[in-house]
């Protein structure tokens, strides 16, 4: 349950950062190159944070700078976390059982996840400090509406399907290549 909340917050925050980044690219005369790939988000489900929060030009620049500086760190940490989880899964379902290897892989996965959460949280905190108190109140309201809208749109049996999906994906990864 906690991981779901963290993932939802990450999606909302990422959508926020990308909305600000992409919207400001259009709004500003100066174009700064970015090596971040464009992502296709469903525009219906994504709030227009730039318009709703009424960010100043200076705030937009600050958020873009934070995004440019932190996104590579977030991507690297997420990659390490996914790799540690993959290795853990592989160890769990390996032909030979070695509990000490599992414990080591589990600690590695926990460490990688903690680092990912730390970097992402500090990034969110840096952006939060850019917002005025009024914008922060608005952001919380928008985030709540986004959560409620996504909760309504989710199928009721989704958690069960997610577990099956994770299990099936795990089994696919562990199968030898045909």
C-alpha positions in Angstrom: 0.0 0.0 0.0 2.8 2.4 0.9 4.6 1.6 -2.4 1.4 2.5 -4.3 1.2 5.9 -2.6 4.9 6.5 -3.3 4.4 5.6 -7.0 1.3 7.8 -7.3 3.2 10.7 -5.7 6.1 10.1 -8.1 3.8 10.1 -11.1 2.1 13.3 -10.0 5.4 15.0 -9.3 7.0 13.8 -12.5 3.9 15.1 -14.4 4.3 18.4 -12.6 8.0 18.7 -13.5 7.4 17.7 -17.1 4.5 20.0 -17.5 6.5 22.9 -16.2 9.5 21.9 -18.3 7.6 21.4 -21.6 5.3 24.4 -21.1 8.1 26.8 -20.4 10.0 25.6 -23.4 7.1 26.9 -25.5 6.6 30.0 -23.4 10.2 31.3 -23.4 12.0 32.8 -26.3 15.3 31.2 -25.3 15.4 27.6 -26.0 17.6 25.5 -23.9 18.5 22.0 -25.2 17.5 19.1 -22.9 18.6 15.5 -23.2 15.4 14.4 -21.5 13.2 12.4 -23.9 9.7 13.5 -24.4 7.1 11.4 -22.7 3.6 10.8 -23.9 1.2 11.4 -21.0 -2.5 11.2 -21.3 -3.3 14.9 -21.3 -6.8 14.2 -20.0 -5.5 12.8 -16.7 -2.7 15.3 -16.2 -3.5 18.6 -14.5 -2.2 21.8 -16.1 -0.1 22.8 -13.2 1.6 25.7 -14.9 -1.7 27.4 -15.6 -3.3 26.5 -12.3 -0.4 27.4 -10.1 0.3 30.7 -11.9 4.1 30.3 -11.6 6.3 33.3 -12.2 9.0 33.3 -14.8 11.6 33.1 -12.1 9.8 30.1 -10.4 9.6 28.3 -13.7 13.3 28.8 -14.3 14.1 27.6 -10.8 12.0 24.5 -11.3 13.6 23.8 -14.7 17.0 24.1 -13.2 16.1 21.7 -10.3 14.7 19.3 -12.9 17.8 19.5 -15.1 20.1 18.9 -12.1 18.1 16.2 -10.4 16.6 14.1 -13.2 19.8 12.3 -14.1 20.3 11.4 -10.5 16.7 10.2 -10.2 17.0 8.1 -13.4 20.3 6.6 -12.2 18.9 5.7 -8.8 15.8 4.3 -10.3 17.9 2.2 -12.7 19.9 0.9 -9.7 16.8 0.1 -7.8 15.2 -1.8 -10.8 18.4 -3.7 -11.3 18.7 -4.6 -7.6 15.1 -5.9 -7.7 15.7 -7.9 -10.8 18.8 -9.5 -9.3 16.8 -10.2 -6.1 14.0 -11.8 -8.1 16.5 -13.9 -10.0 18.2 -15.1 -6.8 14.8 -16.0 -5.3 13.9 -18.2 -8.2 17.3 -19.5 -9.0 17.7 -23.3 -9.2 20.0 -23.4 -6.2 18.7 -22.0 -2.9 21.1 -19.9 -0.8 19.5 -17.9 1.9 22.6 -15.8 2.5 22.6 -14.7 -1.1 18.9 -13.8 -0.8 19.6 -11.7 2.3 22.5 -9.9 0.6 20.3 -9.2 -2.5 17.5 -8.1 -0.3 19.7 -5.6 1.5 21.0 -4.3 -1.8 17.5 -3.8 -3.1 16.5 -2.0 0.1 19.5 0.3 -0.1 18.8 1.1 -3.8 15.2 1.8 -3.0 16.1 4.0 -0.1 18.5 6.0 -2.2 15.9 6.4 -5.0 13.3 7.6 -2.4 15.8 10.0 -0.9 16.8 11.6 -4.2 13.2 11.9 -5.4 12.1 13.3 -2.1 14.8 15.9 -1.9 14.0 16.9 -5.5 10.3 17.3 -4.6 11.3 19.3 -1.5 13.5 21.6 -3.6 10.5 22.3 -5.9 8.2 22.7 -2.9 10.5 25.5 -1.6 10.0 27.4 -4.8 6.2 27.5 -4.4 4.5 30.3 -2.4 2.2 29.3 0.4 -0.8 30.0 -1.8 0.6 27.9 -4.7 1.4 25.1 -2.2 -2.3 25.1 -1.1 -3.4 25.0 -4.7 -0.9 22.2 -5.5 -2.2 20.1 -2.7 -5.8 20.6 -4.0 -4.7 19.6 -7.5 -2.9 16.6 -6.2 -5.9 15.5 -4.2 -8.2 15.9 -7.3 -5.7 13.9 -9.4 -5.7 11.1 -6.8 -9.5 11.0 -6.6 -9.9 11.0 -10.3 -7.3 8.1 -10.7 -8.9 6.2 -7.9 -12.3 6.4 -9.6 -10.8 5.3 -13.0 -9.0 2.3 -11.6 -10.6 -1.1 -12.0 -11.6 -2.6 -8.6 -9.6 -5.7 -9.1 -6.4 -3.9 -10.1 -4.2 -4.8 -7.1 -4.9 -8.5 -7.8 -4.1 -8.0 -11.4 -0.9 -6.1 -10.6 0.4 -8.9 -8.4 -0.3 -11.4 -11.2 1.3 -9.1 -13.7 4.4 -8.8 -11.5 4.6 -12.5 -11.1 4.1 -13.1 -14.9 6.8 -10.5 -15.7 9.1 -12.1 -13.2 8.6 -15.5 -14.7 9.2 -14.1 -18.2 12.5 -12.6 -17.1 13.6 -15.8 -15.6 12.9 -18.0 -18.6 15.9 -18.9 -20.7 15.8 -17.2 -24.1 14.2 -19.5 -26.7 
